[in-house]
Amino acid sequence: MVCVLRTIGLFLLAGSAGAFAQTAQGLTANDVIQRIQAHVGVPWRTPTVDTFKAGDPATRVTGIAVTMMATYDVLVRAAASGDNLIISHEPTFYSHLDKTAGFEQQHDAVWAQKEQFIREHHLVVWRFHDHWHMHRPDGILTGVVRTLKWQAYQSQTEPSLFVVPEMTLADLASQMKDRLGINVLRVVGDPAMKVTRVSLAPGASGPEHHQMLLHRDHPDVLAIGEVPEWETIEYIADASAEGRHEALILLGHIPSEQAGMEYCTEWLKTFVNEVKVEFVPAKEFFWLAK
Amino acid sequence: MVCVLRTIGLFLLAGSAGAFAQTAQGLTANDVIQRIQAHVGVPWRTPTVDTFKAGDPATRVTGIAVTMMATYDVLVRAAASGDNLIISHEPTFYSHLDKTAGFEQQHDAVWAQKEQFIREHHLVVWRFHDHWHMHRPDGILTGVVRTLKWQAYQSQTEPSLFVVPEMTLADLASQMKDRLGINVLRVVGDPAMKVTRVSLAPGASGPEHHQMLLHRDHPDVLAIGEVPEWETIEYIADASAEGRHEALILLGHIPSEQAGMEYCTEWLKTFVNEVKVEFVPAKEFFWLAK
């Protein structure tokens, strides 16, 4: 990251002349990331997980695939479509910090095949997580709200709070499932309960963040990506058992943030037009046993 | 815990005379825990989460409720049944270490009502997690295997590995769902894939443990309680996309370990017979949106 940060200054100093030089020679992955850093609207923070995870940043970009999670399936589809820069919201190598030493040590075949595919197709994978959330408004939330068609219900002061037309919890869950295109959506609480205040916390923002939203905004429903069962899930189950007007919707991590990366694709196109920029959705992982 | 550990010695020195004295006066919660410590068959390890979480350890026990998770619903049912010592495998207060300071500071109503119910009903809650897993054989695994009726398929050298009669992944998932009484069981992998080697890791044993099982035992299917999507879930999805013969079954945390606490109830009855000892199952949290 130090290297990338140092070159931002040079890029900014170079201005439009630098941009022209890049166009003439072809954009590198590094050029694209520098443009993102210049456009994201917040100072670049370190440490951050928004770093290159695989491939050579000096690679000339043939096409950009924006995705929620750089799964093997996403990489295959991106490469087949002629993309070689993959911008992923979530990890590539199975942990928040994408540490690969353990897999290397174990000669792990799954990891090795993914690395090999990346190498053979000259792919570059870069993560765009922290700063897309830090973008104002939060890039993930913005995309998700648009796909939910909930813009009119969004609080002006607390963007994660929505006051939707009153409906049952079961109907709200079905609406979110339909609009976000979710296969498996789990719910905790009374299905018949009437709800109108919804706090939306896509991804895995953690029990402390969930508690903050619950205490500050008093929603009827907290809708999140995922959390361990013994944390917010047990808490809301208890609230419900105590007779409180509270429920939890677990959208799943990928479906809860995916639309935010579709929006990121459009945002990226506003300042990268030399190469194709496309959204390659990650598939939801789960099916249900009968 | 220091206090409890110190008194174990006294209890053991006192021998059967001590046991008689307890019977005459009525067993305290502390007496019961000391008996568990004396019978569990492994040295008591510290630090451990196996500590009192609420109530007064000197309380005379009227009945013991053994459960997977001391939810509010479980406490209400236990108290209604005349139990005042609750032995829970999982946390009571929404985090692995059951820290309550944050809830107290926030005047959290859900936590406060649970605390109040415990106080008003003179309940004592004690966690039995680490040492029930350390019991040989692992108390949780033993109970789950019995409920799955998989004893004949269990590896003699690696107790978490099972070689079941060949069937499809979809059929295996349905069998586990039926036998463990699960409502929502999620699966990753090809439903039509033929499977026979199954690694069973109930609860949330973590991605490092999952990796160890995968590398050591090469199962077709890893069946776990829960894990974040970007860890073992993405890994198995990648393995499947790479064409490997690997799948993941997510049983849910509570259903994946619950039978292990049913077995704990029976084990406890072998050395606690002065009071009623009963299994109070925690309800599965989830229902599915349509």
Interface residues (C-beta under 8 A of the other chain):
Chain A: M69 T71 Y72 D73 V76 E90 P91 Y94 S95 H96 G102 Q106 D108 A109 V110 Q113 K114 A170 A173 S174 M176 K177 I182 V184 L185 R186 V187 V188 P191 A204 P207 E208 Q211 H215 G225 E226 P228 E229 W230 E231 T232 I233 E234 Y235 A237 D238 A239 A241 E242 R244 E246 I249 L250 G252 H253 I254 F285 F286 W287 L288 A289 K290
Chain B: M69 T71 Y72 D73 V76 E90 P91 Y94 S95 H96 G102 Q106 D108 A109 V110 Q113 K114 A170 A173 S174 M176 K177 I182 V184 L185 R186 V187 V188 P191 A204 P207 E208 Q211 H215 G225 E226 P228 E229 W230 E231 T232 I233 E234 Y235 A237 D238 A239 A241 E242 R244 E246 I249 L250 G252 H253 I254 F285 F286 W287 L288 A289 K290
